[in-house]
Amino acid sequence: MATQQPSSALRAPALSPAYPMANPGYGKRSAPGQRPRTPQDFALLPVRERYVAGFVDHLPDGAAMSVKQLAKQLPLYGQQAISTALTALSVAGHLRRVRCPVGAGDETRWVSRTFWSRTARDNEWWNAYLATETATKAAAPAPEATTPPPWVPDEEPPPAPEDPGLVQDPGATAVPQQRTPVQAPDAVPAPPAPDAAPAAPQAPEAGPSPAYLALARLGRTDHRLALSADDCAALEAQAAEWLNRGVSVDYLTSALTAGLPTKVDSPVGLLRRRLTDKMPPRLLAENTSPDAPAPTTRRILMECTDCGRPGRPEHLPDGLCRPCRTTHTAEAPAQPAEVPEVADIKARMANLRDLLKPV
């Protein structure tokens, strides 16, 4: 019977039940399209990288991926060795560290994720995957479920009956009794009132438009452009056309007040001429509000696995920035120089002797 030889590679330690998980929005994320686990996984890697890769591959999504936490769970190697192993795994195509913005407005924050793939991927695959919306959604933290505090009851208790002596049937639904007014036997019902025409609802008085207000405030910005109410109404259509083309009120005010002459005899004539001559090009579509903020594209930034410098995925091949990639290439073992054969040495020496002979 054949005897099975044990593998010389170190086995990854078993996962601790108390392995720390990262904060929401951070930690490990598994890349899609991986092959099933086999005993030959990471067989082409060195022993140390194979040991670290086997441990990381069994971590659940959301687990802490810092060098310090990994070094606590892997007693054979320190933090420097773990950092070097993660850099080698990034070059081999198994790991990428990224940053992704989450939130909106002033509450935007950056979260860090470590994408892991059991199947080695090249730079083109990682760049294409990180540019997709799927990676953006995977990097964003899942919304936390809000649980009510323990002192809040799960369901409001039914109100107590007003009469404590009255026992209600729990299966029957209580319907309030309507009171019927008691009429005198000789009472004659009053005839119905004639249908009165409903009063027309008064439409709310529309306020001045933004273009009108912008023209009216020009006199406060510069006293030389003080306009009357009739002047503002006459120029309102031209100013509204500016706003419809996508400019803001501040831009309109700056364009009308810039470079004014020392004395303005006719403010309405000057503004009419400027509104006509400086009409801006149309910036937004017809159905887009001029004050609506431009849509922002959230793109994932990749981090250098070695130093943590952020950048676009296409600018960090192998997950490393240029200085770290140069250092990693310099530290790679150089190929041994080929030893020339004896015949080549003899031919070279003979050629040198011929050159040293006097002519």
RODO-2510 file (C-alpha; in nm, 4 decimals, decimal comma):
residues 359
     n   res          X          Y          Z
     1     m     0,0000     0,0000     0,0000
     2     a     0,1301     0,3436    -0,0947
     3     t     0,2223     0,5732     0,1907
     4     q     0,0998     0,9329     0,1657
     5     q     0,3846     1,1781     0,2139
     6     p     0,2997     1,4822     0,4268
     7     s     0,3420     1,8242     0,2641
     8     s     0,6443     2,0287     0,3639
     9     a     0,4387     2,3500     0,3724
    10     l     0,3276     2,4904     0,7038
    11     r    -0,0381     2,4507     0,7794
    12     a    -0,2394     2,7616     0,8551
    13     p    -0,3517     2,7717     1,2181
    14     a    -0,7143     2,7148     1,3011
    15     l    -0,9313     3,0250     1,3300
    16     s    -0,9820     3,1499     1,6804
    17     p    -1,3487     3,1834     1,7751
    18     a    -1,2680     3,5297     1,9135
    19     y    -1,0940     3,6613     1,6018
    20     p    -1,1621     4,0370     1,5944
    21     m    -1,3949     4,1776     1,3329
    22     a    -1,3346     4,5188     1,1773
    23     n    -1,5583     4,8178     1,2296
    24     p    -1,8529     4,8559     0,9899
    25     g    -1,7144     4,9704     0,6565
    26     y    -1,3719     4,8091     0,6981
    27     g    -1,2161     4,4633     0,6847
    28     k    -1,1965     4,1801     0,4343
    29     r    -1,4120     4,1474     0,1233
    30     s    -1,4078     3,8418    -0,1036
    31     a    -1,3810     3,8990    -0,4779
    32     p    -1,6309     3,7153    -0,7027
    33     g    -1,5623     3,4253    -0,9363
    34     q    -1,3202     3,2287    -0,7172
    35     r    -1,2493     2,8614    -0,7628
    36     p    -1,3480     2,6165    -0,4867
    37     r    -1,0912     2,5435    -0,2189
    38     t    -0,8470     2,2629    -0,2980
    39     p    -0,5348     2,1287    -0,1233
    40     q    -0,3265     2,2721    -0,4083
    41     d    -0,4221     2,6329    -0,3384
    42     f    -0,1223     2,8686    -0,3197
    43     a     0,1111     2,5811    -0,4114
    44     l     0,3335     2,8082    -0,6220
    45     l     0,3944     3,0549    -0,3394
    46     p     0,6850     3,0417    -0,0935
    47     v     0,6286     2,8806     0,2449
    48     r     0,5680     3,2014     0,4396
    49     e     0,3295     3,3507     0,1824
    50     r     0,1457     3,0176     0,1542
    51     y     0,1034     3,0102     0,5321
    52     v    -0,0385     3,3641     0,5480
    53     a    -0,2577     3,3132     0,2392
    54     g    -0,4137     2,9983     0,3814
    55     f    -0,5068     3,1824     0,7003
    56     v    -0,6485     3,4890     0,5253
    57     d    -0,8471     3,2751     0,2837
    58     h    -1,0427     3,1179     0,5719
    59     l    -1,1260     3,4510     0,7384
    60     p    -1,4908     3,5621     0,7056
    61     d    -1,5898     3,8808     0,5305
    62     g    -1,5551     4,1806     0,7583
    63     a    -1,2622     4,0359     0,9546
    64     a    -0,9834     4,2710     1,0592
    65     m    -0,6996     4,2704     0,8056
    66     s    -0,4432     4,4924     0,9753
    67     v    -0,0871     4,3696     1,0063
    68     k    -0,1026     4,3924     1,3853
    69     q    -0,4114     4,1705     1,4133
    70     l    -0,2715     3,9131     1,1706
    71     a     0,0593     3,9013     1,3593
    72     k    -0,1292     3,8279     1,6840
    73     q    -0,2934     3,5234     1,5256
    74     l     0,0147     3,3974     1,3364
    75     p     0,2800     3,3337     1,6024
    76     l     0,5489     3,2123     1,3592
    77     y     0,6009     3,5557     1,2036
    78     g     0,6193     3,9113     1,3269
    79     q     0,4591     4,2243     1,1894
    80     q     0,7421     4,2975     0,9461
    81     a     0,7263     3,9467     0,8018
    82     i     0,3465     3,9638     0,7740
    83     s     0,3683     4,2992     0,5939
    84     t     0,6237     4,1587     0,3487
    85     a     0,4057     3,8525     0,2896
    86     l     0,0998     4,0680     0,2158
    87     t     0,3051     4,2689    -0,0334
    88     a     0,4086     3,9478    -0,2067
    89     l     0,0456     3,8302    -0,2146
    90     s    -0,0534     4,1600    -0,3740
    91     v     0,2109     4,1160    -0,6436
    92     a     0,0901     3,7582    -0,6985
    93     g    -0,2645     3,8883    -0,7640
    94     h    -0,4456     3,7636    -0,4523
    95     l    -0,4957     4,0893    -0,2613
    96     r    -0,5826     4,4547    -0,3155
    97     r    -0,6410     4,7291    -0,0565
    98     v    -0,8872     5,0047    -0,1524
    99     r    -1,0564     5,3175    -0,0150
   100     c    -1,4166     5,4083    -0,0879
   101     p    -1,6176     5,7204     0,0095
   102     v    -1,9521     5,6586     0,1798
   103     g    -2,2160     5,9017     0,2961
   104     a    -2,3261     6,2321     0,1464
   105     g    -2,2519     6,5987     0,2023
   106     d    -2,0597     6,6838     0,5175
   107     e    -2,1031     6,3293     0,6508
   108     t    -1,8816     6,1688     0,3844
   109     r    -1,6082     5,9443     0,5218
   110     w    -1,3539     5,7092     0,3684
   111     v    -1,3559     5,3408     0,4521
   112     s    -1,0804     5,0891     0,3821
   113     r    -1,1413     4,7432     0,2444
   114     t    -0,9099     4,4540     0,1599
   115     f    -1,0339     4,2577    -0,1401
   116     w    -0,9161     3,8979    -0,1394
   117     s    -0,9192     3,6446    -0,4212
   118     r    -0,8173     3,2824    -0,3787
   119     t    -0,7682     3,2728    -0,7555
   120     a    -0,4724     3,4836    -0,8665
   121     r    -0,5827     3,7754    -1,0872
   122     d    -0,3824     4,0012    -1,3153
   123     n    -0,3831     4,3817    -1,3081
   124     e    -0,6381     4,4113    -1,5904
   125     w    -0,8907     4,1982    -1,4005
   126     w    -0,8488     4,3971    -1,0794
   127     n    -0,8769     4,7315    -1,2598
   128     a    -1,1925     4,6225    -1,4409
   129     y    -1,3499     4,4854    -1,1224
   130     l    -1,2699     4,7879    -0,9077
   131     a    -1,4163     5,0170    -1,1753
   132     t    -1,7533     4,8424    -1,1651
   133     e    -2,0454     4,9388    -0,9478
   134     t    -2,0394     4,5961    -0,7851
   135     a    -1,7097     4,6677    -0,6141
   136     t    -1,8369     5,0056    -0,4987
   137     k    -2,1401     4,8454    -0,3366
   138     a    -1,9241     4,5746    -0,1793
   139     a    -1,6857     4,8313    -0,0338
   140     a    -1,9672     5,0392     0,1133
   141     p    -2,0695     4,9338     0,4643
   142     a    -2,4026     4,7640     0,5120
   143     p    -2,6679     4,9757     0,6818
   144     e    -2,6875     4,9016     1,0497
   145     a    -3,0211     4,7816     1,1810
   146     t    -3,1554     5,0129     1,4464
   147     t    -3,2891     4,8279     1,7453
   148     p    -3,5160     4,9991     1,9946
   149     p    -3,3819     5,0463     2,3466
   150     p    -3,4760     4,7797     2,6006
   151     w    -3,7122     5,0088     2,7874
   152     v    -3,9353     5,0607     2,4802
   153     p    -4,2160     4,7989     2,4717
   154     d    -4,2541     4,5901     2,1576
   155     e    -4,6215     4,6748     2,1220
   156     e    -4,8369     4,9350     2,2861
   157     p    -5,0829     4,7811     2,5341
   158     p    -5,4510     4,8344     2,4593
   159     p    -5,6130     5,1218     2,6477
   160     a    -5,7935     5,0284     2,9682
   161     p    -6,1753     5,0503     2,9605
   162     e    -6,3297     5,3573     3,1140
   163     d    -6,5732     5,1541     3,3289
   164     p    -6,3737     4,9128     3,5440
   165     g    -6,6834     4,7037     3,6108
   166     l    -6,7493     4,6474     3,2425
   167     v    -6,5869     4,3305     3,1088
   168     q    -6,5323     4,3308     2,7364
   169     d    -6,5211     4,0257     2,5202
   170     p    -6,1638     3,9955     2,3876
   171     g    -6,2838     3,8333     2,0646
   172     a    -6,5301     4,1066     1,9745
   173     t    -6,4277     4,4366     1,8212
   174     a    -6,5481     4,7394     2,0125
   175     v    -6,7489     4,9736     1,7901
   176     p    -6,8367     5,3122     1,9325
   177     q    -7,2126     5,3719     1,9545
   178     q    -7,3375     5,6779     1,7784
   179     r    -7,5850     5,8868     1,9716
   180     t    -7,9090     5,9636     1,7938
   181     p    -8,0595     6,3016     1,8773
   182     v    -8,3996     6,2681     2,0409
   183     q    -8,6644     6,4605     1,8465
   184     a    -8,9917     6,5832     1,9833
   185     p    -9,2979     6,4033     1,8401
   186     d    -9,4444     6,7273     1,7013
   187     a    -9,1155     6,8568     1,5713
   188     v    -9,1082     6,9203     1,1988
   189     p    -8,7759     6,8692     1,0299
   190     a    -8,6353     7,1894     0,8915
   191     p    -8,6169     7,2072     0,5129
   192     p    -8,2685     7,1676     0,3701
   193     a    -8,0874     7,4856     0,2995
   194     p    -8,0484     7,5762    -0,0654
   195     d    -7,7260     7,4653    -0,2223
   196     a    -7,4868     7,7450    -0,1736
   197     a    -7,2165     7,7914    -0,4309
   198     p    -6,8837     7,6828    -0,2870
   199     a    -6,6448     7,9630    -0,2352
   200     a    -6,3651     7,9594    -0,4871
   201     p    -6,0325     7,8820    -0,3206
   202     q    -5,8064     8,1775    -0,3196
   203     a    -5,4840     8,1060    -0,5017
   204     p    -5,1779     8,1907    -0,2970
   205     e    -5,0149     8,5060    -0,4134
   206     a    -4,7018     8,4135    -0,6060
   207     g    -4,3839     8,5755    -0,4824
   208     p    -4,1236     8,7419    -0,7000
   209     s    -3,9079     8,5204    -0,9160
   210     p    -3,5352     8,4669    -0,8483
   211     a    -3,4530     8,6760    -1,1532
   212     y    -3,6638     8,9666    -1,0252
   213     l    -3,5014     8,9451    -0,6799
   214     a    -3,1544     8,9392    -0,8317
   215     l    -3,2270     9,2562    -1,0266
   216     a    -3,3823     9,4245    -0,7253
   217     r    -3,0727     9,3534    -0,5114
   218     l    -2,8334     9,5104    -0,7630
   219     g    -2,8945     9,8539    -0,6096
   220     r    -2,7781     9,7236    -0,2724
   221     t    -2,4679     9,5729    -0,4270
   222     d    -2,3824     9,8911    -0,6187
   223     h    -2,5810    10,2131    -0,5831
   224     r    -2,5162    10,2993    -0,9478
   225     l    -2,7474    10,0133    -1,0537
   226     a    -3,0525    10,1048    -0,8474
   227     l    -3,3670     9,9971    -1,0382
   228     s    -3,7323    10,0737    -0,9940
   229     a    -4,0062     9,8117    -0,9795
   230     d    -4,0983     9,8756    -1,3437
   231     d    -3,7344     9,8434    -1,4488
   232     c    -3,7032     9,5077    -1,2704
   233     a    -4,0212     9,3828    -1,4370
   234     a    -3,8931     9,4937    -1,7787
   235     l    -3,5599     9,3116    -1,7379
   236     e    -3,6980     9,0044    -1,5575
   237     a    -3,7412     8,7961    -1,8743
   238     q    -3,3782     8,8460    -1,9825
   239     a    -3,2433     8,7700    -1,6358
   240     a    -3,4620     8,4576    -1,6151
   241     e    -3,3099     8,3375    -1,9429
   242     w    -2,9669     8,3577    -1,7814
   243     l    -3,0808     8,1393    -1,4921
   244     n    -3,2438     7,8926    -1,7306
   245     r    -2,9080     7,8476    -1,9018
   246     g    -2,7592     7,7063    -1,5822
   247     v    -2,5858     8,0023    -1,4156
   248     s    -2,6378     8,0929    -1,0525
   249     v    -2,7657     8,4175    -0,9071
   250     d    -2,4154     8,5058    -0,7850
   251     y    -2,2762     8,4599    -1,1361
   252     l    -2,5516     8,6832    -1,2769
   253     t    -2,4805     8,9526    -1,0196
   254     s    -2,1048     8,9430    -1,0822
   255     a    -2,1501     8,9666    -1,4591
   256     l    -2,3774     9,2688    -1,4300
   257     t    -2,1712     9,4602    -1,1733
   258     a    -1,8190     9,3964    -1,3051
   259     g    -1,6338     9,6833    -1,4733
   260     l    -1,8958     9,9530    -1,4273
   261     p    -1,8156    10,3039    -1,5502
   262     t    -1,7648    10,5827    -1,2999
   263     k    -2,1041    10,7369    -1,3761
   264     v    -2,4122    10,5462    -1,4921
   265     d    -2,6819    10,7716    -1,6396
   266     s    -2,9330    10,4957    -1,7280
   267     p    -2,9027    10,1782    -1,5153
   268     v    -3,1857    10,0027    -1,6990
   269     g    -3,0271    10,0721    -2,0397
   270     l    -2,6849     9,9534    -1,9255
   271     l    -2,8233     9,6340    -1,7737
   272     r    -3,0388     9,5608    -2,0804
   273     r    -2,7320     9,5884    -2,3001
   274     r    -2,5232     9,3649    -2,0695
   275     l    -2,7969     9,1050    -2,0398
   276     t    -2,8080     9,0854    -2,4194
   277     d    -2,4367     9,0991    -2,5019
   278     k    -2,3122     8,8708    -2,2193
   279     m    -2,5741     8,5982    -2,2534
   280     p    -2,3950     8,2767    -2,1374
   281     p    -2,4088     7,9474    -2,3291
   282     r    -2,6516     7,6809    -2,2182
   283     l    -2,4758     7,4542    -1,9676
   284     l    -2,7473     7,2146    -1,8490
   285     a    -3,0282     7,0248    -2,0141
   286     e    -3,3767     7,1667    -2,0361
   287     n    -3,5146     6,9372    -1,7638
   288     t    -3,2311     7,0015    -1,5189
   289     s    -3,2717     7,2577    -1,2468
   290     p    -2,9957     7,5205    -1,2507
   291     d    -2,9520     7,4948    -0,8735
   292     a    -2,9361     7,1130    -0,8709
   293     p    -2,5912     6,9854    -0,7715
   294     a    -2,3935     6,8022    -1,0329
   295     p    -2,3939     6,4249    -0,9883
   296     t    -2,0757     6,3025    -0,8247
   297     t    -1,9096     5,9843    -0,9387
   298     r    -1,7832     5,7773    -0,6501
   299     r    -1,4749     5,5907    -0,7551
   300     i    -1,2704     5,3467    -0,5551
   301     l    -0,9116     5,4429    -0,4832
   302     m    -0,6530     5,1710    -0,4440
   303     e    -0,3997     5,1789    -0,1614
   304     c    -0,0412     5,0696    -0,1940
   305     t    -0,0183     4,7433    -0,0024
   306     d     0,3227     4,8367     0,1349
   307     c     0,3029     5,2075     0,2291
   308     g    -0,0727     5,2812     0,2027
   309     r    -0,0421     5,5606    -0,0547
   310     p    -0,3769     5,6043    -0,2392
   311     g    -0,4116     5,6223    -0,6155
   312     r    -0,6147     5,5025    -0,9089
   313     p    -0,6023     5,1288    -0,9783
   314     e    -0,4381     5,1758    -1,3181
   315     h    -0,1593     5,3780    -1,1541
   316     l    -0,0774     5,1080    -0,8976
   317     p     0,0082     4,7879    -1,0864
   318     d     0,0443     4,4852    -0,8602
   319     g    -0,1119     4,6995    -0,5850
   320     l     0,2144     4,8901    -0,5312
   321     c     0,3128     5,2503    -0,5935
   322     r     0,6210     5,3294    -0,7991
   323     p     0,8729     5,3660    -0,5101
   324     c     0,7541     5,0473    -0,3383
   325     r     0,7476     4,8592    -0,6678
   326     t     1,1065     4,9667    -0,7366
   327     t     1,2107     4,8540    -0,3891
   328     h     1,0320     4,5228    -0,4262
   329     t     1,1989     4,4600    -0,7625
   330     a     1,5419     4,5425    -0,6202
   331     e     1,4908     4,3021    -0,3282
   332     a     1,3931     4,0152    -0,5600
   333     p     1,6622     3,7452    -0,5864
   334     a     1,8807     3,8076    -0,8857
   335     q     1,9365     3,5371    -1,1419
   336     p     2,2786     3,3703    -1,1129
   337     a     2,5232     3,4789    -1,3809
   338     e     2,6050     3,2200    -1,6425
   339     v     2,9551     3,0780    -1,6111
   340     p     3,1349     3,0847    -1,9466
   341     e     3,2668     2,7595    -2,0793
   342     v     3,6343     2,6718    -2,0790
   343     a     3,6584     2,6893    -2,4589
   344     d     3,5300     3,0440    -2,4590
   345     i     3,7885     3,1462    -2,1987
   346     k     4,0722     2,9969    -2,4047
   347     a     3,9528     3,1714    -2,7186
   348     r     3,9273     3,5008    -2,5359
   349     m     4,2808     3,4734    -2,3964
   350     a     4,4192     3,3821    -2,7372
   351     n     4,2563     3,6878    -2,8864
   352     l     4,4110     3,9073    -2,6180
   353     r     4,7598     3,7627    -2,6838
   354     d     4,7242     3,8359    -3,0540
   355     l     4,6371     4,1944    -2,9761
   356     l     4,9424     4,2375    -2,7539
   357     k     5,1903     4,1102    -3,0170
   358     p     5,4079     4,3790    -3,1749
   359     v     5,3262     4,4579    -3,5372
***
